[in-house]
Amino acid sequence: MTSALRIGCLPILAFIGIFGALAAVLFIAVLPPDEEGDGAPDSSSDDSDSDEDSSGGSSAAGVAEGEIVETAMGLAWEDRVAVPFSAAPRHGEDVARPEYVEAAEEHADRNGIPINTAYFTDCGVYVATVIQASEVDPDFPARCTCNMFTYVQDSSKWETFYVEHEGHLEPGDILVQDIGGTNYGHIYFYTGEREDSDAPERYRSAVGASLHTRPPSGHSVMLTIGGHPYLVARFTG
C-alpha cells in the first residue's frame, strides 16, 4: 500500500518539479535589466576625474575671474535665443542661462538696482554683469548704455575708437551704439569666432542680449545700425 502510494506520487512530484523550474525561468526572463544586473550602471567605469570635455563644445558655465570673454560666454547661450516681446519685470528669466540669472540677481543686489523692465533681457545689464562679476572693472556702470557710453570714453581703463571692418576687433571688445545725445543704444560683446560652437556661423563671434526680446545668447557682429556707428571699447587695465 505504501509502495503504491509512493509510486503513484512520483508523476505528481515530477510534474511539480518541472512546473517550478519553468516558473523560475519565466520569472527571471521578465525581470527588468537592472534587477538582473546586466543593465545596472558599472561604478568601476566612473570617468568623473577625466580631463576630457564631455560638454559637446559648449562654454564653461559661470563667471571666470579677470576674463571678459570666458565670463560673457559662461553666462550666455551659444546660439541665438529669442522670446516674445514683454516688459514684465522678470521677463527672460525662464529662458536665460541659469548661471546668468544668478549672476544678474547678485548684480542687482550689489548695485542696489531694481529688477524691472524685462531685466533679464537688458543688453546693458548683461554687459555690466559680466564686467563687474569678473572683477575686470568694478566701477563699470550697473545699468543704462548711455552711462556706459560716457564711462568708457572718460575712463583711463578703456580705449575707445571706431572701426570699419570686423578684422580690427579683438575678443573681449565691447561695442556700444552711438546714437548721440542722452539716448541709449544697443551694447554687446565681440568674442572672436568660436570654432567649436554649434551655433549658426553668423552668431559665433559675438554675444549679447536685447531688451524685451532676447536673453544673453549668440549675436551677430554689427558695426553700424540705422546709420549709427558702434563705438568700440577695449579694456586696457
C-alpha positions as protocol buffer text, in pm:
chain_id: "A"
residue {
  index: 1
  type: MET
  ca { x: 0 y: 0 z: 0 }
}
residue {
  index: 2
  type: THR
  ca { x: 272 y: 237 z: 99 }
}
residue {
  index: 3
  type: SER
  ca { x: 481 y: 143 z: -203 }
}
residue {
  index: 4
  type: ALA
  ca { x: 184 y: 201 z: -429 }
}
residue {
  index: 5
  type: LEU
  ca { x: 131 y: 548 z: -288 }
}
residue {
  index: 6
  type: ARG
  ca { x: 494 y: 632 z: -341 }
}
residue {
  index: 7
  type: ILE
  ca { x: 481 y: 510 z: -698 }
}
residue {
  index: 8
  type: GLY
  ca { x: 158 y: 698 z: -761 }
}
residue {
  index: 9
  type: CYS
  ca { x: 302 y: 1022 z: -625 }
}
residue {
  index: 10
  type: LEU
  ca { x: 610 y: 1016 z: -846 }
}
residue {
  index: 11
  type: PRO
  ca { x: 439 y: 1155 z: -1158 }
}
residue {
  index: 12
  type: ILE
  ca { x: 281 y: 1430 z: -949 }
}
residue {
  index: 13
  type: LEU
  ca { x: 614 y: 1527 z: -790 }
}
residue {
  index: 14
  type: ALA
  ca { x: 784 y: 1521 z: -1127 }
}
residue {
  index: 15
  type: PHE
  ca { x: 515 y: 1750 z: -1269 }
}
residue {
  index: 16
  type: ILE
  ca { x: 552 y: 1991 z: -977 }
}
residue {
  index: 17
  type: GLY
  ca { x: 930 y: 1993 z: -1021 }
}
residue {
  index: 18
  type: ILE
  ca { x: 905 y: 2066 z: -1395 }
}
residue {
  index: 19
  type: PHE
  ca { x: 641 y: 2336 z: -1335 }
}
residue {
  index: 20
  type: GLY
  ca { x: 855 y: 2503 z: -1070 }
}
residue {
  index: 21
  type: ALA
  ca { x: 1159 y: 2509 z: -1294 }
}
residue {
  index: 22
  type: LEU
  ca { x: 960 y: 2663 z: -1580 }
}
residue {
  index: 23
  type: ALA
  ca { x: 814 y: 2925 z: -1344 }
}
residue {
  index: 24
  type: ALA
  ca { x: 1162 y: 3022 z: -1225 }
}
residue {
  index: 25
  type: VAL
  ca { x: 1286 y: 3062 z: -1584 }
}
residue {
  index: 26
  type: LEU
  ca { x: 986 y: 3277 z: -1677 }
}
residue {
  index: 27
  type: PHE
  ca { x: 1029 y: 3493 z: -1366 }
}
residue {
  index: 28
  type: ILE
  ca { x: 1393 y: 3565 z: -1449 }
}
residue {
  index: 29
  type: ALA
  ca { x: 1306 y: 3637 z: -1813 }
}
residue {
  index: 30
  type: VAL
  ca { x: 1065 y: 3916 z: -1726 }
}
residue {
  index: 31
  type: LEU
  ca { x: 1286 y: 4090 z: -1470 }
}
residue {
  index: 32
  type: PRO
  ca { x: 1391 y: 4446 z: -1564 }
}
residue {
  index: 33
  type: PRO
  ca { x: 1759 y: 4466 z: -1676 }
}
residue {
  index: 34
  type: ASP
  ca { x: 1877 y: 4648 z: -1358 }
}
residue {
  index: 35
  type: GLU
  ca { x: 1729 y: 4374 z: -1137 }
}
residue {
  index: 36
  type: GLU
  ca { x: 1919 y: 4113 z: -1334 }
}
residue {
  index: 37
  type: GLY
  ca { x: 2235 y: 4312 z: -1303 }
}
residue {
  index: 38
  type: ASP
  ca { x: 2305 y: 4318 z: -1679 }
}
residue {
  index: 39
  type: GLY
  ca { x: 2180 y: 4674 z: -1722 }
}
residue {
  index: 40
  type: ALA
  ca { x: 2294 y: 4825 z: -1394 }
}
residue {
  index: 41
  type: PRO
  ca { x: 2547 y: 5112 z: -1400 }
}
residue {
  index: 42
  type: ASP
  ca { x: 2905 y: 4999 z: -1351 }
}
residue {
  index: 43
  type: SER
  ca { x: 3063 y: 5220 z: -1088 }
}
residue {
  index: 44
  type: SER
  ca { x: 3407 y: 5097 z: -1190 }
}
residue {
  index: 45
  type: SER
  ca { x: 3373 y: 5285 z: -1519 }
}
residue {
  index: 46
  type: ASP
  ca { x: 3321 y: 5626 z: -1350 }
}
residue {
  index: 47
  type: ASP
  ca { x: 3514 y: 5885 z: -1554 }
}
residue {
  index: 48
  type: SER
  ca { x: 3437 y: 6187 z: -1336 }
}
residue {
  index: 49
  type: ASP
  ca { x: 3809 y: 6254 z: -1296 }
}
residue {
  index: 50
  type: SER
  ca { x: 3870 y: 6259 z: -1670 }
}
residue {
  index: 51
  type: ASP
  ca { x: 4020 y: 6573 z: -1823 }
}
residue {
  index: 52
  type: GLU
  ca { x: 3819 y: 6522 z: -2140 }
}
residue {
  index: 53
  type: ASP
  ca { x: 3543 y: 6778 z: -2203 }
}
residue {
  index: 54
  type: SER
  ca { x: 3210 y: 6598 z: -2233 }
}
residue {
  index: 55
  type: SER
  ca { x: 3004 y: 6916 z: -2281 }
}
residue {
  index: 56
  type: GLY
  ca { x: 2994 y: 6893 z: -2659 }
}
residue {
  index: 57
  type: GLY
  ca { x: 3197 y: 7210 z: -2708 }
}
residue {
  index: 58
  type: SER
  ca { x: 2972 y: 7434 z: -2501 }
}
residue {
  index: 59
  type: SER
  ca { x: 3129 y: 7708 z: -2290 }
}
residue {
  index: 60
  type: ALA
  ca { x: 3212 y: 7653 z: -1928 }
}
residue {
  index: 61
  type: ALA
  ca { x: 2933 y: 7787 z: -1710 }
}
residue {
  index: 62
  type: GLY
  ca { x: 2955 y: 8086 z: -1481 }
}
residue {
  index: 63
  type: VAL
  ca { x: 3200 y: 8363 z: -1402 }
}
residue {
  index: 64
  type: ALA
  ca { x: 3574 y: 8348 z: -1478 }
}
residue {
  index: 65
  type: GLU
  ca { x: 3762 y: 8599 z: -1266 }
}
residue {
  index: 66
  type: GLY
  ca { x: 3954 y: 8852 z: -1471 }
}
residue {
  index: 67
  type: GLU
  ca { x: 3827 y: 8714 z: -1804 }
}
residue {
  index: 68
  type: ILE
  ca { x: 3577 y: 8904 z: -2018 }
}
residue {
  index: 69
  type: VAL
  ca { x: 3519 y: 8651 z: -2297 }
}
residue {
  index: 70
  type: GLU
  ca { x: 3505 y: 8346 z: -2071 }
}
residue {
  index: 71
  type: THR
  ca { x: 3257 y: 8516 z: -1840 }
}
residue {
  index: 72
  type: ALA
  ca { x: 3049 y: 8653 z: -2126 }
}
residue {
  index: 73
  type: MET
  ca { x: 3023 y: 8304 z: -2276 }
}
residue {
  index: 74
  type: GLY
  ca { x: 2973 y: 8140 z: -1938 }
}
residue {
  index: 75
  type: LEU
  ca { x: 2661 y: 8350 z: -1880 }
}
residue {
  index: 76
  type: ALA
  ca { x: 2513 y: 8327 z: -2231 }
}
residue {
  index: 77
  type: TRP
  ca { x: 2377 y: 8059 z: -2462 }
}
residue {
  index: 78
  type: GLU
  ca { x: 2591 y: 7974 z: -2766 }
}
residue {
  index: 79
  type: ASP
  ca { x: 2307 y: 8008 z: -3017 }
}
residue {
  index: 80
  type: ARG
  ca { x: 2069 y: 8300 z: -3054 }
}
residue {
  index: 81
  type: VAL
  ca { x: 1761 y: 8278 z: -2829 }
}
residue {
  index: 82
  type: ALA
  ca { x: 1452 y: 8491 z: -2892 }
}
residue {
  index: 83
  type: VAL
  ca { x: 1134 y: 8536 z: -2687 }
}
residue {
  index: 84
  type: PRO
  ca { x: 807 y: 8724 z: -2747 }
}
residue {
  index: 85
  type: PHE
  ca { x: 817 y: 9094 z: -2657 }
}
residue {
  index: 86
  type: SER
  ca { x: 736 y: 9178 z: -2297 }
}
residue {
  index: 87
  type: ALA
  ca { x: 820 y: 9446 z: -2043 }
}
residue {
  index: 88
  type: ALA
  ca { x: 737 y: 9229 z: -1742 }
}
residue {
  index: 89
  type: PRO
  ca { x: 995 y: 9282 z: -1464 }
}
residue {
  index: 90
  type: ARG
  ca { x: 1148 y: 8933 z: -1481 }
}
residue {
  index: 91
  type: HIS
  ca { x: 1088 y: 8868 z: -1850 }
}
residue {
  index: 92
  type: GLY
  ca { x: 1351 y: 8636 z: -1995 }
}
residue {
  index: 93
  type: GLU
  ca { x: 1437 y: 8469 z: -1665 }
}
residue {
  index: 94
  type: ASP
  ca { x: 1289 y: 8133 z: -1766 }
}
residue {
  index: 95
  type: VAL
  ca { x: 1491 y: 8110 z: -2088 }
}
residue {
  index: 96
  type: ALA
  ca { x: 1818 y: 8273 z: -1980 }
}
residue {
  index: 97
  type: ARG
  ca { x: 2111 y: 8058 z: -1880 }
}
residue {
  index: 98
  type: PRO
  ca { x: 2065 y: 7971 z: -1509 }
}
residue {
  index: 99
  type: GLU
  ca { x: 2416 y: 8095 z: -1428 }
}
residue {
  index: 100
  type: TYR
  ca { x: 2322 y: 8433 z: -1574 }
}
residue {
  index: 101
  type: VAL
  ca { x: 2001 y: 8456 z: -1372 }
}
residue {
  index: 102
  type: GLU
  ca { x: 2201 y: 8403 z: -1055 }
}
residue {
  index: 103
  type: ALA
  ca { x: 2475 y: 8648 z: -1154 }
}
residue {
  index: 104
  type: ALA
  ca { x: 2223 y: 8912 z: -1265 }
}
residue {
  index: 105
  type: GLU
  ca { x: 2034 y: 8889 z: -936 }
}
residue {
  index: 106
  type: GLU
  ca { x: 2360 y: 8931 z: -746 }
}
residue {
  index: 107
  type: HIS
  ca { x: 2440 y: 9227 z: -973 }
}
residue {
  index: 108
  type: ALA
  ca { x: 2111 y: 9392 z: -879 }
}
residue {
  index: 109
  type: ASP
  ca { x: 2178 y: 9338 z: -507 }
}
residue {
  index: 110
  type: ARG
  ca { x: 2536 y: 9460 z: -533 }
}
residue {
  index: 111
  type: ASN
  ca { x: 2440 y: 9782 z: -710 }
}
residue {
  index: 112
  type: GLY
  ca { x: 2103 y: 9846 z: -546 }
}
residue {
  index: 113
  type: ILE
  ca { x: 1915 y: 9848 z: -875 }
}
residue {
  index: 114
  type: PRO
  ca { x: 1560 y: 9715 z: -920 }
}
residue {
  index: 115
  type: ILE
  ca { x: 1475 y: 9406 z: -1121 }
}
residue {
  index: 116
  type: ASN
  ca { x: 1226 y: 9560 z: -1360 }
}
residue {
  index: 117
  type: THR
  ca { x: 1152 y: 9627 z: -1729 }
}
residue {
  index: 118
  type: ALA
  ca { x: 1242 y: 9286 z: -1875 }
}
residue {
  index: 119
  type: TYR
  ca { x: 1555 y: 9283 z: -1660 }
}
residue {
  index: 120
  type: PHE
  ca { x: 1694 y: 8951 z: -1782 }
}
residue {
  index: 121
  type: THR
  ca { x: 1687 y: 9067 z: -2146 }
}
residue {
  index: 122
  type: ASP
  ca { x: 1851 y: 9406 z: -2084 }
}
residue {
  index: 123
  type: CYS
  ca { x: 2164 y: 9431 z: -2301 }
}
residue {
  index: 124
  type: GLY
  ca { x: 2326 y: 9684 z: -2066 }
}
residue {
  index: 125
  type: VAL
  ca { x: 2261 y: 9476 z: -1755 }
}
residue {
  index: 126
  type: TYR
  ca { x: 2422 y: 9175 z: -1924 }
}
residue {
  index: 127
  type: VAL
  ca { x: 2738 y: 9366 z: -2020 }
}
residue {
  index: 128
  type: ALA
  ca { x: 2765 y: 9529 z: -1678 }
}
residue {
  index: 129
  type: THR
  ca { x: 2710 y: 9196 z: -1501 }
}
residue {
  index: 130
  type: VAL
  ca { x: 2995 y: 9037 z: -1699 }
}
residue {
  index: 131
  type: ILE
  ca { x: 3238 y: 9325 z: -1640 }
}
residue {
  index: 132
  type: GLN
  ca { x: 3163 y: 9361 z: -1270 }
}
residue {
  index: 133
  type: ALA
  ca { x: 3123 y: 8992 z: -1181 }
}
residue {
  index: 134
  type: SER
  ca { x: 3453 y: 8905 z: -1350 }
}
residue {
  index: 135
  type: GLU
  ca { x: 3611 y: 9190 z: -1149 }
}
residue {
  index: 136
  type: VAL
  ca { x: 3761 y: 9331 z: -1468 }
}
residue {
  index: 137
  type: ASP
  ca { x: 3624 y: 9676 z: -1383 }
}
residue {
  index: 138
  type: PRO
  ca { x: 3416 y: 9706 z: -1062 }
}
residue {
  index: 139
  type: ASP
  ca { x: 3347 y: 10073 z: -1144 }
}
residue {
  index: 140
  type: PHE
  ca { x: 3166 y: 9994 z: -1469 }
}
residue {
  index: 141
  type: PRO
  ca { x: 2812 y: 10144 z: -1468 }
}
residue {
  index: 142
  type: ALA
  ca { x: 2549 y: 9900 z: -1345 }
}
residue {
  index: 143
  type: ARG
  ca { x: 2281 y: 9984 z: -1599 }
}
residue {
  index: 144
  type: CYS
  ca { x: 2186 y: 10209 z: -1894 }
}
residue {
  index: 145
  type: THR
  ca { x: 2401 y: 10208 z: -2206 }
}
residue {
  index: 146
  type: CYS
  ca { x: 2407 y: 10588 z: -2215 }
}
residue {
  index: 147
  type: ASN
  ca { x: 2606 y: 10580 z: -1890 }
}
residue {
  index: 148
  type: MET
  ca { x: 2832 y: 10306 z: -2028 }
}
residue {
  index: 149
  type: PHE
  ca { x: 2894 y: 10500 z: -2348 }
}
residue {
  index: 150
  type: THR
  ca { x: 3014 y: 10801 z: -2148 }
}
residue {
  index: 151
  type: TYR
  ca { x: 3207 y: 10596 z: -1894 }
}
residue {
  index: 152
  type: VAL
  ca { x: 3429 y: 10405 z: -2139 }
}
residue {
  index: 153
  type: GLN
  ca { x: 3525 y: 10730 z: -2311 }
}
residue {
  index: 154
  type: ASP
  ca { x: 3618 y: 10904 z: -1986 }
}
residue {
  index: 155
  type: SER
  ca { x: 3785 y: 10611 z: -1810 }
}
residue {
  index: 156
  type: SER
  ca { x: 4160 y: 10550 z: -1836 }
}
residue {
  index: 157
  type: LYS
  ca { x: 4085 y: 10176 z: -1816 }
}
residue {
  index: 158
  type: TRP
  ca { x: 3928 y: 10171 z: -2161 }
}
residue {
  index: 159
  type: GLU
  ca { x: 4046 y: 10262 z: -2509 }
}
residue {
  index: 160
  type: THR
  ca { x: 3768 y: 10370 z: -2746 }
}
residue {
  index: 161
  type: PHE
  ca { x: 3760 y: 10400 z: -3124 }
}
residue {
  index: 162
  type: TYR
  ca { x: 3552 y: 10326 z: -3432 }
}
residue {
  index: 163
  type: VAL
  ca { x: 3623 y: 10053 z: -3687 }
}
residue {
  index: 164
  type: GLU
  ca { x: 3509 y: 9983 z: -4041 }
}
residue {
  index: 165
  type: HIS
  ca { x: 3593 y: 9612 z: -4051 }
}
residue {
  index: 166
  type: GLU
  ca { x: 3542 y: 9321 z: -3812 }
}
residue {
  index: 167
  type: GLY
  ca { x: 3908 y: 9232 z: -3858 }
}
residue {
  index: 168
  type: HIS
  ca { x: 4001 y: 9529 z: -3639 }
}
residue {
  index: 169
  type: LEU
  ca { x: 3813 y: 9387 z: -3341 }
}
residue {
  index: 170
  type: GLU
  ca { x: 3965 y: 9174 z: -3065 }
}
residue {
  index: 171
  type: PRO
  ca { x: 3795 y: 8921 z: -2834 }
}
residue {
  index: 172
  type: GLY
  ca { x: 3658 y: 9099 z: -2530 }
}
residue {
  index: 173
  type: ASP
  ca { x: 3581 y: 9426 z: -2711 }
}
residue {
  index: 174
  type: ILE
  ca { x: 3254 y: 9594 z: -2616 }
}
residue {
  index: 175
  type: LEU
  ca { x: 3052 y: 9757 z: -2892 }
}
residue {
  index: 176
  type: VAL
  ca { x: 2807 y: 10027 z: -2786 }
}
residue {
  index: 177
  type: GLN
  ca { x: 2586 y: 10210 z: -3030 }
}
residue {
  index: 178
  type: ASP
  ca { x: 2648 y: 10582 z: -3069 }
}
residue {
  index: 179
  type: ILE
  ca { x: 2316 y: 10749 z: -3137 }
}
residue {
  index: 180
  type: GLY
  ca { x: 2402 y: 11088 z: -2989 }
}
residue {
  index: 181
  type: GLY
  ca { x: 2254 y: 11294 z: -2709 }
}
residue {
  index: 182
  type: THR
  ca { x: 2136 y: 11125 z: -2392 }
}
residue {
  index: 183
  type: ASN
  ca { x: 1953 y: 10847 z: -2574 }
}
residue {
  index: 184
  type: TYR
  ca { x: 2066 y: 10491 z: -2517 }
}
residue {
  index: 185
  type: GLY
  ca { x: 2167 y: 10244 z: -2782 }
}
residue {
  index: 186
  type: HIS
  ca { x: 2250 y: 9876 z: -2804 }
}
residue {
  index: 187
  type: ILE
  ca { x: 2559 y: 9713 z: -2649 }
}
residue {
  index: 188
  type: TYR
  ca { x: 2718 y: 9369 z: -2688 }
}
residue {
  index: 189
  type: PHE
  ca { x: 3046 y: 9172 z: -2671 }
}
residue {
  index: 190
  type: TYR
  ca { x: 3272 y: 9063 z: -2953 }
}
residue {
  index: 191
  type: THR
  ca { x: 3415 y: 8719 z: -2865 }
}
residue {
  index: 192
  type: GLY
  ca { x: 3604 y: 8628 z: -3177 }
}
residue {
  index: 193
  type: GLU
  ca { x: 3495 y: 8327 z: -3381 }
}
residue {
  index: 194
  type: ARG
  ca { x: 3411 y: 8030 z: -3162 }
}
residue {
  index: 195
  type: GLU
  ca { x: 3511 y: 7743 z: -3391 }
}
residue {
  index: 196
  type: ASP
  ca { x: 3379 y: 7472 z: -3159 }
}
residue {
  index: 197
  type: SER
  ca { x: 3033 y: 7629 z: -3145 }
}
residue {
  index: 198
  type: ASP
  ca { x: 2727 y: 7451 z: -3284 }
}
residue {
  index: 199
  type: ALA
  ca { x: 2553 y: 7783 z: -3343 }
}
residue {
  index: 200
  type: PRO
  ca { x: 2495 y: 7914 z: -3697 }
}
residue {
  index: 201
  type: GLU
  ca { x: 2804 y: 8090 z: -3831 }
}
residue {
  index: 202
  type: ARG
  ca { x: 2658 y: 8439 z: -3803 }
}
residue {
  index: 203
  type: TYR
  ca { x: 2617 y: 8400 z: -3426 }
}
residue {
  index: 204
  type: ARG
  ca { x: 2960 y: 8255 z: -3349 }
}
residue {
  index: 205
  type: SER
  ca { x: 3159 y: 8576 z: -3300 }
}
residue {
  index: 206
  type: ALA
  ca { x: 2953 y: 8780 z: -3056 }
}
residue {
  index: 207
  type: VAL
  ca { x: 2712 y: 8752 z: -2763 }
}
residue {
  index: 208
  type: GLY
  ca { x: 2456 y: 8992 z: -2627 }
}
residue {
  index: 209
  type: ALA
  ca { x: 2102 y: 9044 z: -2503 }
}
residue {
  index: 210
  type: SER
  ca { x: 1825 y: 9261 z: -2643 }
}
residue {
  index: 211
  type: LEU
  ca { x: 1576 y: 9442 z: -2423 }
}
residue {
  index: 212
  type: HIS
  ca { x: 1232 y: 9279 z: -2426 }
}
residue {
  index: 213
  type: THR
  ca { x: 1317 y: 9008 z: -2681 }
}
residue {
  index: 214
  type: ARG
  ca { x: 1640 y: 8816 z: -2613 }
}
residue {
  index: 215
  type: PRO
  ca { x: 1832 y: 8690 z: -2308 }
}
residue {
  index: 216
  type: PRO
  ca { x: 2214 y: 8674 z: -2335 }
}
residue {
  index: 217
  type: SER
  ca { x: 2291 y: 8447 z: -2631 }
}
residue {
  index: 218
  type: GLY
  ca { x: 2457 y: 8427 z: -2972 }
}
residue {
  index: 219
  type: HIS
  ca { x: 2469 y: 8762 z: -3154 }
}
residue {
  index: 220
  type: SER
  ca { x: 2563 y: 8882 z: -3500 }
}
residue {
  index: 221
  type: VAL
  ca { x: 2851 y: 9128 z: -3544 }
}
residue {
  index: 222
  type: MET
  ca { x: 2723 y: 9477 z: -3625 }
}
residue {
  index: 223
  type: LEU
  ca { x: 2942 y: 9783 z: -3677 }
}
residue {
  index: 224
  type: THR
  ca { x: 2659 y: 10019 z: -3770 }
}
residue {
  index: 225
  type: ILE
  ca { x: 2282 y: 10009 z: -3744 }
}
residue {
  index: 226
  type: GLY
  ca { x: 2027 y: 10258 z: -3865 }
}
residue {
  index: 227
  type: GLY
  ca { x: 2307 y: 10488 z: -3978 }
}
residue {
  index: 228
  type: HIS
  ca { x: 2459 y: 10498 z: -3630 }
}
residue {
  index: 229
  type: PRO
  ca { x: 2807 y: 10351 z: -3576 }
}
residue {
  index: 230
  type: TYR
  ca { x: 2913 y: 10138 z: -3283 }
}
residue {
  index: 231
  type: LEU
  ca { x: 3185 y: 10270 z: -3057 }
}
residue {
  index: 232
  type: VAL
  ca { x: 3441 y: 10001 z: -2968 }
}
residue {
  index: 233
  type: ALA
  ca { x: 3562 y: 9992 z: -2608 }
}
residue {
  index: 234
  type: ARG
  ca { x: 3871 y: 9782 z: -2534 }
}
residue {
  index: 235
  type: PHE
  ca { x: 3983 y: 9718 z: -2178 }
}
residue {
  index: 236
  type: THR
  ca { x: 4346 y: 9821 z: -2118 }
}
residue {
  index: 237
  type: GLY
  ca { x: 4356 y: 9793 z: -1738 }
}
